Amino acid sequence: RGNRLAYEQRSQTINIWQIEVPTATEPSRSATKLIASTRVDACPQFSPDGMRIAFCSDRTGSDEIWVSDTAGSNLVQLTSLGGPMAGTSRWSPDGRRIAFDGDWGIHVIDVDGGRSRRVASDTPDGVVPSWSRDGQSIYFASTRTGRAEVWKVPAAGGQAVQITKRGGFAAFESPDGKSLYYAKGIDVDGLWSVAVN
């Protein structure tokens, strides 16, 4: 009759869960809910010393970076951006800083307080950061060439350098710091590697 409208309304709750890694002699136990709210809690990463967890959450109404202890308690909100998205939190090797993507760029914040600062000012669309093993550089993905590629920028800030040439996303250095492992994107199967130098 033209005088009624059908519509859909969705809501979701995303929580952070924990499961023990299975071993050859012991299967993994069931997962337990670790960090939860009525909103989205995601992107967790343990600190290098295994004592804290960094994660992103919109529990205050905007996406922010948070830190908790390993039990998911003693929550501390690190950022107060109040609007721009903040996500993909990654600890520095010394556990003193966290890199994250937010406001379409890569930022670093000191865990013990301080303002976040943008490190790749020439790359406004950087996402999914990770640290080099020595803590001197940050890898991230950017589509500034027309497709996702991995870039590297000094952790103190500066000019970004392109690392991959045929697609790259979500990169991590090997434990010895000699190789970089990465995916090429959500829709591309496989794990790839390139020498760090």
C-alpha positions as CSV (number, residue, x, y, z in Angstrom):
1,R,0.0,0.0,0.0
2,G,3.1,2.3,0.2
3,N,2.5,3.6,3.7
4,R,4.7,1.1,5.6
5,L,8.4,0.5,5.8
6,A,10.2,-2.7,6.6
7,Y,13.7,-2.3,8.1
8,E,16.4,-4.4,9.9
9,Q,18.2,-3.4,13.1
10,R,21.3,-5.3,14.1
11,S,23.4,-5.3,17.3
12,Q,26.5,-7.4,18.2
13,T,28.6,-8.1,21.2
14,I,32.2,-9.1,20.5
15,N,34.2,-10.4,23.4
16,I,37.8,-11.6,23.9
17,W,38.2,-15.3,24.8
18,Q,41.1,-17.3,25.9
19,I,42.1,-20.9,25.2
20,E,45.1,-22.9,26.1
21,V,47.4,-24.0,23.3
22,P,47.0,-27.8,22.9
23,T,50.1,-30.0,23.2
24,A,50.9,-33.4,21.9
25,T,49.8,-35.0,25.1
26,E,47.0,-32.7,26.2
27,P,44.2,-31.4,24.1
28,S,43.1,-27.8,24.6
29,R,40.4,-27.1,27.1
30,S,37.3,-25.2,26.3
31,A,37.6,-21.5,25.7
32,T,36.8,-19.0,28.6
33,K,35.5,-15.5,28.2
34,L,38.3,-13.1,29.3
35,I,37.4,-9.6,28.5
36,A,33.7,-8.6,27.9
37,S,31.4,-5.7,27.7
38,T,28.1,-4.9,26.0
39,R,30.1,-3.5,23.1
40,V,33.0,-4.6,20.9
41,D,36.2,-5.8,22.6
42,A,38.7,-7.0,20.0
43,C,42.3,-7.1,18.7
44,P,44.0,-8.5,21.9
45,Q,47.7,-9.0,22.2
46,F,49.8,-10.1,25.3
47,S,52.6,-7.8,26.4
48,P,56.2,-9.2,25.8
49,D,56.4,-10.1,29.5
50,G,53.0,-11.9,29.4
51,M,51.6,-9.8,32.2
52,R,49.2,-7.5,30.4
53,I,46.9,-7.5,27.4
54,A,46.3,-4.6,25.0
55,F,43.0,-4.5,23.1
56,C,40.6,-2.1,21.4
57,S,37.1,-1.5,22.6
58,D,34.2,0.9,21.9
59,R,32.8,0.4,25.4
60,T,32.9,4.2,26.0
61,G,31.1,4.9,22.8
62,S,34.2,5.4,20.6
63,D,37.0,3.0,19.6
64,E,39.9,3.3,22.1
65,I,43.0,1.4,23.2
66,W,42.8,-0.4,26.6
67,V,45.2,-2.4,28.7
68,S,44.2,-5.1,31.3
69,D,46.0,-7.7,33.4
70,T,46.1,-11.3,32.2
71,A,42.8,-12.0,34.1
72,G,41.1,-9.3,32.1
73,S,40.8,-7.1,35.2
74,N,42.4,-3.7,36.2
75,L,41.3,-2.0,33.0
76,V,43.1,1.1,31.9
77,Q,42.0,3.3,29.0
78,L,45.1,4.5,27.1
79,T,43.6,6.6,24.4
80,S,40.8,9.2,24.5
81,L,40.4,9.9,20.8
82,G,36.6,10.4,21.1
83,G,35.7,9.5,17.5
84,P,38.4,8.3,15.1
85,M,38.8,4.5,15.1
86,A,41.6,3.0,17.2
87,G,42.5,-0.6,16.7
88,T,45.1,-3.3,16.0
89,S,47.1,-2.6,19.2
90,R,50.7,-4.1,19.1
91,W,53.2,-4.0,22.0
92,S,56.8,-2.8,21.4
93,P,59.4,-5.4,22.2
94,D,60.4,-3.6,25.4
95,G,56.7,-3.4,26.5
96,R,56.8,0.4,27.0
97,R,54.9,1.5,23.9
98,I,51.9,0.4,21.9
99,A,51.5,1.0,18.1
100,F,47.9,1.1,16.8
101,D,46.1,2.2,13.7
102,G,43.6,5.0,14.1
103,D,42.3,8.0,12.3
104,W,43.7,6.4,9.1
105,G,47.3,6.3,10.2
106,I,49.8,4.6,12.5
107,H,50.2,6.0,16.0
108,V,52.4,5.2,19.0
109,I,51.5,5.8,22.7
110,D,53.5,5.3,25.8
111,V,51.9,2.7,28.1
112,D,52.7,4.6,31.3
113,G,50.9,7.8,30.0
114,G,51.3,10.4,27.4
115,R,49.6,11.4,24.2
116,S,49.6,9.3,21.1
117,R,51.7,10.6,18.2
118,R,51.4,9.8,14.5
119,V,54.6,8.1,13.1
120,A,53.8,7.8,9.4
121,S,52.6,11.2,8.6
122,D,53.2,10.7,4.8
123,T,50.9,7.6,4.8
124,P,47.4,8.6,5.9
125,D,45.9,5.2,5.3
126,G,48.2,2.9,7.3
127,V,46.7,0.0,9.1
128,V,47.7,-3.2,11.0
129,P,51.0,-2.2,12.6
130,S,53.7,-4.5,14.0
131,W,57.1,-3.8,15.5
132,S,60.6,-4.8,14.3
133,R,62.4,-7.0,16.8
134,D,64.8,-4.2,17.8
135,G,61.9,-1.8,18.4
136,Q,63.3,0.8,16.0
137,S,60.8,0.4,13.2
138,I,57.1,-0.3,12.6
139,Y,55.6,-2.2,9.7
140,F,52.2,-1.5,8.4
141,A,49.9,-1.9,5.4
142,S,48.9,0.9,3.1
143,T,47.0,1.2,-0.2
144,R,48.8,4.3,-1.3
145,T,50.1,2.5,-4.4
146,G,46.6,1.3,-5.4
147,R,46.8,-2.0,-3.6
148,A,47.8,-3.1,-0.1
149,E,51.5,-3.3,0.4
150,V,53.7,-3.5,3.5
151,W,55.7,-0.4,4.5
152,K,58.2,0.3,7.2
153,V,58.6,3.6,9.2
154,P,61.0,4.6,12.0
155,A,59.2,4.2,15.4
156,A,60.3,7.8,16.2
157,G,58.5,9.0,13.0
158,G,59.7,9.8,9.6
159,Q,59.6,8.7,6.0
160,A,58.0,5.3,5.2
161,V,59.7,2.9,2.9
162,Q,57.8,0.3,0.8
163,I,58.8,-3.3,1.6
164,T,56.6,-5.5,-0.6
165,K,56.0,-5.0,-4.3
166,R,53.3,-7.5,-5.2
167,G,50.8,-7.1,-2.4
168,G,51.2,-7.3,1.4
169,F,49.2,-7.1,4.6
170,A,49.7,-7.9,8.3
171,A,53.5,-8.4,8.5
172,F,55.5,-9.8,11.4
173,E,59.3,-10.1,11.7
174,S,60.8,-13.5,12.5
175,P,62.2,-14.0,16.0
176,D,65.8,-13.5,14.7
177,G,64.8,-10.3,12.9
178,K,66.1,-11.5,9.5
179,S,62.8,-12.3,7.7
180,L,59.4,-10.6,7.4
181,Y,56.3,-12.9,7.1
182,Y,53.1,-11.5,5.7
183,A,49.8,-12.2,4.1
184,K,48.7,-10.6,0.8
185,G,45.2,-9.7,2.0
186,I,42.0,-11.2,3.2
187,D,41.1,-12.7,-0.2
188,V,44.6,-14.2,-1.1
189,D,45.6,-17.6,0.3
190,G,49.1,-18.2,1.5
191,L,51.9,-16.9,3.8
192,W,54.8,-15.0,2.2
193,S,58.3,-14.0,3.3
194,V,60.9,-11.5,2.3
195,A,64.3,-10.7,3.8
196,V,64.2,-7.7,6.1
197,N,67.1,-6.1,4.4
